[in-house]
Amino acid sequence: MAVTLQVRQRGTLTLPAKLRAKYKIEEGDVFTLIDLDGVLVLSPRVSIVPKLVGEIERLREASGQTVEDLIKGLDEQRERIHQERTADA
């Protein structure tokens, strides 16, 4: 797919709505512009952490667990790992 973009005031480019929807591009998303000797490649720079946080929160809510439940589970897992490591030593 080829799309024609026009550089506007202050260097602004507008991506077509269909592409924004297709690739779930939202306001504030960050991109990397790579210059391959005159061929410009625009690539989304995806920060995985906020997306992971959102997914974990969605799963937590769907399962009915509280943040305290998650912390308790982490504490229990840490204790199991500690016991396994000290038993092997």
N, CA, C and O atoms as CSV, one atom per row, in Angstrom:
chain,resi,resn,atom,element,x,y,z
A,1,MET,N,N,0.849,-1.182,0.000
A,1,MET,CA,C,0.000,0.000,0.000
A,1,MET,C,C,0.884,1.232,0.000
A,1,MET,O,O,1.802,1.337,0.814
A,2,ALA,N,N,0.629,2.130,-0.870
A,2,ALA,CA,C,1.354,3.401,-0.927
A,2,ALA,C,C,0.390,4.517,-0.540
A,2,ALA,O,O,-0.746,4.568,-1.011
A,3,VAL,N,N,0.858,5.396,0.313
A,3,VAL,CA,C,0.046,6.513,0.777
A,3,VAL,C,C,0.852,7.790,0.567
A,3,VAL,O,O,2.047,7.829,0.863
A,4,THR,N,N,0.211,8.818,0.066
A,4,THR,CA,C,0.868,10.114,-0.102
A,4,THR,C,C,0.591,10.964,1.127
A,4,THR,O,O,-0.560,11.155,1.519
A,5,LEU,N,N,1.658,11.471,1.727
A,5,LEU,CA,C,1.553,12.343,2.893
A,5,LEU,C,C,2.135,13.698,2.537
A,5,LEU,O,O,3.058,13.795,1.728
A,6,GLN,N,N,1.597,14.732,3.139
A,6,GLN,CA,C,2.102,16.082,2.900
A,6,GLN,C,C,2.642,16.633,4.208
A,6,GLN,O,O,1.996,16.548,5.252
A,7,VAL,N,N,3.845,17.202,4.128
A,7,VAL,CA,C,4.426,17.843,5.306
A,7,VAL,C,C,3.709,19.169,5.504
A,7,VAL,O,O,3.637,19.991,4.590
A,8,ARG,N,N,3.192,19.365,6.675
A,8,ARG,CA,C,2.451,20.585,6.991
A,8,ARG,C,C,3.284,21.462,7.923
A,8,ARG,O,O,4.478,21.243,8.124
A,9,GLN,N,N,2.621,22.440,8.472
A,9,GLN,CA,C,3.261,23.400,9.367
A,9,GLN,C,C,4.044,22.665,10.461
A,9,GLN,O,O,3.561,21.694,11.044
A,10,ARG,N,N,5.247,23.145,10.723
A,10,ARG,CA,C,6.105,22.603,11.772
A,10,ARG,C,C,6.467,21.133,11.540
A,10,ARG,O,O,6.800,20.425,12.491
A,11,GLY,N,N,6.405,20.662,10.277
A,11,GLY,CA,C,6.839,19.307,9.949
A,11,GLY,C,C,5.842,18.216,10.273
A,11,GLY,O,O,6.200,17.039,10.311
A,12,THR,N,N,4.602,18.588,10.507
A,12,THR,CA,C,3.580,17.621,10.890
A,12,THR,C,C,3.134,16.775,9.706
A,12,THR,O,O,2.870,17.303,8.626
A,13,LEU,N,N,3.051,15.464,9.907
A,13,LEU,CA,C,2.477,14.525,8.943
A,13,LEU,C,C,1.220,13.934,9.560
A,13,LEU,O,O,1.194,13.639,10.755
A,14,THR,N,N,0.195,13.763,8.771
A,14,THR,CA,C,-1.028,13.130,9.260
A,14,THR,C,C,-1.159,11.757,8.622
A,14,THR,O,O,-1.174,11.634,7.397
A,15,LEU,N,N,-1.254,10.737,9.442
A,15,LEU,CA,C,-1.456,9.383,8.932
A,15,LEU,C,C,-2.944,9.179,8.664
A,15,LEU,O,O,-3.775,9.606,9.466
A,16,PRO,N,N,-3.290,8.542,7.563
A,16,PRO,CA,C,-4.704,8.313,7.251
A,16,PRO,C,C,-5.401,7.508,8.348
A,16,PRO,O,O,-4.802,6.629,8.968
A,17,ALA,N,N,-6.657,7.820,8.569
A,17,ALA,CA,C,-7.438,7.166,9.631
A,17,ALA,C,C,-7.459,5.652,9.476
A,17,ALA,O,O,-7.398,4.928,10.470
A,18,LYS,N,N,-7.545,5.164,8.234
A,18,LYS,CA,C,-7.578,3.709,8.023
A,18,LYS,C,C,-6.308,3.036,8.529
A,18,LYS,O,O,-6.367,1.962,9.127
A,19,LEU,N,N,-5.154,3.669,8.287
A,19,LEU,CA,C,-3.900,3.101,8.782
A,19,LEU,C,C,-3.814,3.183,10.309
A,19,LEU,O,O,-3.350,2.250,10.965
A,20,ARG,N,N,-4.267,4.310,10.863
A,20,ARG,CA,C,-4.249,4.449,12.331
A,20,ARG,C,C,-5.120,3.380,12.971
A,20,ARG,O,O,-4.748,2.794,13.989
A,21,ALA,N,N,-6.278,3.127,12.375
A,21,ALA,CA,C,-7.176,2.107,12.924
A,21,ALA,C,C,-6.580,0.712,12.742
A,21,ALA,O,O,-6.585,-0.097,13.670
A,22,LYS,N,N,-6.073,0.439,11.557
A,22,LYS,CA,C,-5.517,-0.886,11.254
A,22,LYS,C,C,-4.391,-1.258,12.211
A,22,LYS,O,O,-4.313,-2.396,12.673
A,23,TYR,N,N,-3.513,-0.288,12.509
A,23,TYR,CA,C,-2.352,-0.560,13.357
A,23,TYR,C,C,-2.517,-0.058,14.784
A,23,TYR,O,O,-1.563,-0.039,15.561
A,24,LYS,N,N,-3.741,0.349,15.121
A,24,LYS,CA,C,-4.066,0.802,16.485
A,24,LYS,C,C,-3.116,1.907,16.941
A,24,LYS,O,O,-2.597,1.877,18.057
A,25,ILE,N,N,-2.900,2.876,16.064
A,25,ILE,CA,C,-2.045,4.022,16.372
A,25,ILE,C,C,-2.904,5.082,17.051
A,25,ILE,O,O,-3.952,5.482,16.545
A,26,GLU,N,N,-2.432,5.522,18.205
A,26,GLU,CA,C,-3.185,6.501,18.983
A,26,GLU,C,C,-2.356,7.761,19.181
A,26,GLU,O,O,-1.134,7.749,19.031
A,27,GLU,N,N,-3.035,8.841,19.517
A,27,GLU,CA,C,-2.353,10.099,19.795
A,27,GLU,C,C,-1.311,9.876,20.882
A,27,GLU,O,O,-1.586,9.251,21.907
A,28,GLY,N,N,-0.114,10.395,20.645
A,28,GLY,CA,C,0.959,10.259,21.624
A,28,GLY,C,C,1.879,9.075,21.365
A,28,GLY,O,O,2.937,8.978,21.987
A,29,ASP,N,N,1.499,8.163,20.453
A,29,ASP,CA,C,2.378,7.046,20.123
A,29,ASP,C,C,3.677,7.589,19.537
A,29,ASP,O,O,3.681,8.619,18.863
A,30,VAL,N,N,4.766,6.897,19.795
A,30,VAL,CA,C,6.088,7.342,19.369
A,30,VAL,C,C,6.567,6.472,18.207
A,30,VAL,O,O,6.337,5.263,18.182
A,31,PHE,N,N,7.238,7.113,17.246
A,31,PHE,CA,C,7.755,6.420,16.079
A,31,PHE,C,C,9.243,6.670,15.939
A,31,PHE,O,O,9.766,7.668,16.436
A,32,THR,N,N,9.921,5.758,15.257
A,32,THR,CA,C,11.312,5.931,14.889
A,32,THR,C,C,11.354,6.161,13.386
A,32,THR,O,O,10.725,5.429,12.622
A,33,LEU,N,N,12.095,7.177,12.967
A,33,LEU,CA,C,12.268,7.462,11.550
A,33,LEU,C,C,13.686,7.041,11.165
A,33,LEU,O,O,14.667,7.562,11.695
A,34,ILE,N,N,13.775,6.095,10.242
A,34,ILE,CA,C,15.071,5.571,9.813
A,34,ILE,C,C,15.344,6.090,8.402
A,34,ILE,O,O,14.514,5.947,7.505
A,35,ASP,N,N,16.509,6.690,8.222
A,35,ASP,CA,C,16.922,7.210,6.915
A,35,ASP,C,C,17.866,6.197,6.282
A,35,ASP,O,O,19.007,6.041,6.717
A,36,LEU,N,N,17.383,5.512,5.253
A,36,LEU,CA,C,18.199,4.545,4.528
A,36,LEU,C,C,18.689,5.188,3.232
A,36,LEU,O,O,18.290,4.793,2.136
A,37,ASP,N,N,19.551,6.175,3.379
A,37,ASP,CA,C,20.125,6.900,2.245
A,37,ASP,C,C,19.040,7.444,1.321
A,37,ASP,O,O,19.072,7.226,0.109
A,38,GLY,N,N,18.088,8.148,1.904
A,38,GLY,CA,C,17.028,8.788,1.126
A,38,GLY,C,C,15.707,8.056,1.141
A,38,GLY,O,O,14.685,8.627,0.762
A,39,VAL,N,N,15.699,6.801,1.571
A,39,VAL,CA,C,14.445,6.068,1.741
A,39,VAL,C,C,14.106,6.147,3.226
A,39,VAL,O,O,14.840,5.642,4.075
A,40,LEU,N,N,12.988,6.785,3.517
A,40,LEU,CA,C,12.606,6.986,4.913
A,40,LEU,C,C,11.636,5.885,5.350
A,40,LEU,O,O,10.639,5.613,4.681
A,41,VAL,N,N,11.948,5.266,6.473
A,41,VAL,CA,C,11.103,4.210,7.029
A,41,VAL,C,C,10.582,4.706,8.372
A,41,VAL,O,O,11.355,5.077,9.256
A,42,LEU,N,N,9.282,4.708,8.507
A,42,LEU,CA,C,8.638,5.144,9.746
A,42,LEU,C,C,8.134,3.900,10.470
A,42,LEU,O,O,7.322,3.146,9.935
A,43,SER,N,N,8.618,3.695,11.678
A,43,SER,CA,C,8.282,2.473,12.414
A,43,SER,C,C,7.773,2.822,13.810
A,43,SER,O,O,8.384,3.626,14.514
A,44,PRO,N,N,6.650,2.217,14.210
A,44,PRO,CA,C,6.164,2.478,15.574
A,44,PRO,C,C,7.182,2.004,16.602
A,44,PRO,O,O,7.797,0.948,16.458
A,45,ARG,N,N,7.337,2.791,17.612
A,45,ARG,CA,C,8.209,2.420,18.727
A,45,ARG,C,C,7.281,2.016,19.860
A,45,ARG,O,O,6.772,2.858,20.600
A,46,VAL,N,N,7.078,0.746,19.977
A,46,VAL,CA,C,6.090,0.235,20.913
A,46,VAL,C,C,6.710,0.078,22.296
A,46,VAL,O,O,7.696,-0.636,22.477
A,47,SER,N,N,6.118,0.750,23.250
A,47,SER,CA,C,6.510,0.564,24.643
A,47,SER,C,C,5.645,-0.541,25.204
A,47,SER,O,O,4.436,-0.375,25.363
A,48,ILE,N,N,6.248,-1.641,25.495
A,48,ILE,CA,C,5.508,-2.829,25.908
A,48,ILE,C,C,4.996,-2.728,27.351
A,48,ILE,O,O,3.986,-3.343,27.694
A,49,VAL,N,N,5.680,-1.964,28.184
A,49,VAL,CA,C,5.318,-1.927,29.607
A,49,VAL,C,C,3.890,-1.437,29.837
A,49,VAL,O,O,3.144,-2.116,30.542
A,50,PRO,N,N,3.465,-0.297,29.284
A,50,PRO,CA,C,2.085,0.122,29.540
A,50,PRO,C,C,1.056,-0.876,29.015
A,50,PRO,O,O,-0.001,-1.054,29.620
A,51,LYS,N,N,1.357,-1.523,27.899
A,51,LYS,CA,C,0.423,-2.511,27.360
A,51,LYS,C,C,0.356,-3.737,28.263
A,51,LYS,O,O,-0.719,-4.297,28.474
A,52,LEU,N,N,1.500,-4.154,28.794
A,52,LEU,CA,C,1.513,-5.286,29.724
A,52,LEU,C,C,0.745,-4.956,30.998
A,52,LEU,O,O,-0.020,-5.775,31.507
A,53,VAL,N,N,0.957,-3.758,31.500
A,53,VAL,CA,C,0.244,-3.332,32.711
A,53,VAL,C,C,-1.265,-3.375,32.471
A,53,VAL,O,O,-2.019,-3.867,33.310
A,54,GLY,N,N,-1.698,-2.859,31.328
A,54,GLY,CA,C,-3.121,-2.878,31.004
A,54,GLY,C,C,-3.670,-4.285,30.908
A,54,GLY,O,O,-4.771,-4.559,31.386
A,55,GLU,N,N,-2.908,-5.184,30.293
A,55,GLU,CA,C,-3.357,-6.570,30.153
A,55,GLU,C,C,-3.405,-7.280,31.503
A,55,GLU,O,O,-4.350,-8.018,31.784
A,56,ILE,N,N,-2.396,-7.064,32.335
A,56,ILE,CA,C,-2.390,-7.668,33.678
A,56,ILE,C,C,-3.576,-7.158,34.481
A,56,ILE,O,O,-4.239,-7.932,35.172
A,57,GLU,N,N,-3.846,-5.869,34.394
A,57,GLU,CA,C,-4.976,-5.296,35.129
A,57,GLU,C,C,-6.298,-5.864,34.628
A,57,GLU,O,O,-7.192,-6.156,35.423
A,58,ARG,N,N,-6.426,-6.022,33.316
A,58,ARG,CA,C,-7.646,-6.590,32.743
A,58,ARG,C,C,-7.850,-8.028,33.236
A,58,ARG,O,O,-8.957,-8.405,33.621
A,59,LEU,N,N,-6.784,-8.822,33.220
A,59,LEU,CA,C,-6.877,-10.213,33.676
A,59,LEU,C,C,-7.167,-10.288,35.174
A,59,LEU,O,O,-7.930,-11.138,35.631
A,60,ARG,N,N,-6.540,-9.376,35.932
A,60,ARG,CA,C,-6.776,-9.362,37.385
A,60,ARG,C,C,-8.237,-9.086,37.685
A,60,ARG,O,O,-8.854,-9.762,38.509
A,61,GLU,N,N,-8.784,-8.083,37.008
A,61,GLU,CA,C,-10.189,-7.739,37.230
A,61,GLU,C,C,-11.114,-8.874,36.797
A,61,GLU,O,O,-12.088,-9.180,37.485
A,62,ALA,N,N,-10.813,-9.494,35.668
A,62,ALA,CA,C,-11.647,-10.588,35.157
A,62,ALA,C,C,-11.642,-11.786,36.099
A,62,ALA,O,O,-12.635,-12.507,36.194
A,63,SER,N,N,-10.526,-12.000,36.797
A,63,SER,CA,C,-10.433,-13.139,37.707
A,63,SER,C,C,-10.975,-12.827,39.095
A,63,SER,O,O,-11.130,-13.721,39.927
A,64,GLY,N,N,-11.264,-11.541,39.339
A,64,GLY,CA,C,-11.793,-11.159,40.654
A,64,GLY,C,C,-10.726,-11.039,41.729
A,64,GLY,O,O,-11.053,-10.928,42.910
A,65,GLN,N,N,-9.451,-11.059,41.342
A,65,GLN,CA,C,-8.383,-10.944,42.333
A,65,GLN,C,C,-8.117,-9.479,42.665
A,65,GLN,O,O,-8.320,-8.586,41.842
A,66,THR,N,N,-7.666,-9.266,43.871
A,66,THR,CA,C,-7.268,-7.926,44.286
A,66,THR,C,C,-5.759,-7.788,44.112
A,66,THR,O,O,-5.055,-8.773,43.890
A,67,VAL,N,N,-5.280,-6.567,44.214
A,67,VAL,CA,C,-3.839,-6.338,44.165
A,67,VAL,C,C,-3.174,-7.059,45.335
A,67,VAL,O,O,-2.078,-7.601,45.195
A,68,GLU,N,N,-3.830,-7.063,46.471
A,68,GLU,CA,C,-3.293,-7.758,47.645
A,68,GLU,C,C,-3.156,-9.251,47.381
A,68,GLU,O,O,-2.188,-9.869,47.825
A,69,ASP,N,N,-4.127,-9.846,46.654
A,69,ASP,CA,C,-4.034,-11.263,46.284
A,69,ASP,C,C,-2.786,-11.516,45.439
A,69,ASP,O,O,-2.071,-12.495,45.652
A,70,LEU,N,N,-2.533,-10.628,44.485
A,70,LEU,CA,C,-1.354,-10.785,43.628
A,70,LEU,C,C,-0.067,-10.685,44.433
A,70,LEU,O,O,0.861,-11.469,44.231
A,71,ILE,N,N,-0.012,-9.724,45.342
A,71,ILE,CA,C,1.185,-9.542,46.168
A,71,ILE,C,C,1.401,-10.765,47.046
A,71,ILE,O,O,2.530,-11.231,47.200
A,72,LYS,N,N,0.327,-11.283,47.619
A,72,LYS,CA,C,0.425,-12.488,48.448
A,72,LYS,C,C,0.947,-13.663,47.616
A,72,LYS,O,O,1.797,-14.425,48.077
A,73,GLY,N,N,0.437,-13.803,46.395
A,73,GLY,CA,C,0.899,-14.872,45.515
A,73,GLY,C,C,2.376,-14.729,45.172
A,73,GLY,O,O,3.100,-15.723,45.102
A,74,LEU,N,N,2.825,-13.493,44.957
A,74,LEU,CA,C,4.248,-13.262,44.693
A,74,LEU,C,C,5.102,-13.638,45.904
A,74,LEU,O,O,6.155,-14.261,45.767
A,75,ASP,N,N,4.636,-13.252,47.077
A,75,ASP,CA,C,5.362,-13.591,48.302
A,75,ASP,C,C,5.475,-15.103,48.457
A,75,ASP,O,O,6.534,-15.617,48.817
A,76,GLU,N,N,4.381,-15.815,48.187
A,76,GLU,CA,C,4.388,-17.278,48.295
A,76,GLU,C,C,5.342,-17.898,47.277
A,76,GLU,O,O,6.065,-18.843,47.592
A,77,GLN,N,N,5.342,-17.369,46.071
A,77,GLN,CA,C,6.239,-17.883,45.033
A,77,GLN,C,C,7.694,-17.635,45.398
A,77,GLN,O,O,8.539,-18.511,45.213
A,78,ARG,N,N,7.991,-16.452,45.913
A,78,ARG,CA,C,9.364,-16.152,46.343
A,78,ARG,C,C,9.816,-17.121,47.432
A,78,ARG,O,O,10.953,-17.592,47.418
A,79,GLU,N,N,8.926,-17.415,48.367
A,79,GLU,CA,C,9.259,-18.339,49.452
A,79,GLU,C,C,9.537,-19.736,48.904
A,79,GLU,O,O,10.484,-20.393,49.339
A,80,ARG,N,N,8.719,-20.198,47.950
A,80,ARG,CA,C,8.950,-21.517,47.331
A,80,ARG,C,C,10.312,-21.563,46.631
A,80,ARG,O,O,11.049,-22.541,46.758
A,81,ILE,N,N,10.636,-20.504,45.896
A,81,ILE,CA,C,11.924,-20.456,45.190
A,81,ILE,C,C,13.069,-20.464,46.191
A,81,ILE,O,O,14.066,-21.158,45.993
A,82,HIS,N,N,12.929,-19.701,47.255
A,82,HIS,CA,C,13.961,-19.653,48.293
A,82,HIS,C,C,14.165,-21.028,48.912
A,82,HIS,O,O,15.301,-21.460,49.104
A,83,GLN,N,N,13.083,-21.711,49.223
A,83,GLN,CA,C,13.171,-23.047,49.820
A,83,GLN,C,C,13.845,-24.035,48.852
A,83,GLN,O,O,14.659,-24.854,49.277
A,84,GLU,N,N,13.509,-23.961,47.559
A,84,GLU,CA,C,14.125,-24.847,46.573
A,84,GLU,C,C,15.625,-24.594,46.468
A,84,GLU,O,O,16.413,-25.535,46.366
A,85,ARG,N,N,16.010,-23.347,46.493
A,85,ARG,CA,C,17.433,-23.016,46.351
A,85,ARG,C,C,18.227,-23.416,47.586
A,85,ARG,O,O,19.354,-23.897,47.473
A,86,THR,N,N,17.647,-23.220,48.756
A,86,THR,CA,C,18.376,-23.575,49.968
A,86,THR,C,C,18.404,-25.080,50.184
A,86,THR,O,O,19.328,-25.591,50.817
A,87,ALA,N,N,17.403,-25.805,49.667
A,87,ALA,CA,C,17.385,-27.269,49.783
A,87,ALA,C,C,18.462,-27.888,48.891
A,87,ALA,O,O,19.020,-28.932,49.228
A,88,ASP,N,N,18.754,-27.253,47.763
A,88,ASP,CA,C,19.745,-27.759,46.831
A,88,ASP,C,C,21.180,-27.439,47.283
A,88,ASP,O,O,22.131,-28.074,46.827
A,89,ALA,N,N,21.327,-26.472,48.163
A,89,ALA,CA,C,22.678,-26.022,48.560
A,89,ALA,C,C,23.339,-26.953,49.526
A,89,ALA,O,O,24.469,-26.707,49.945
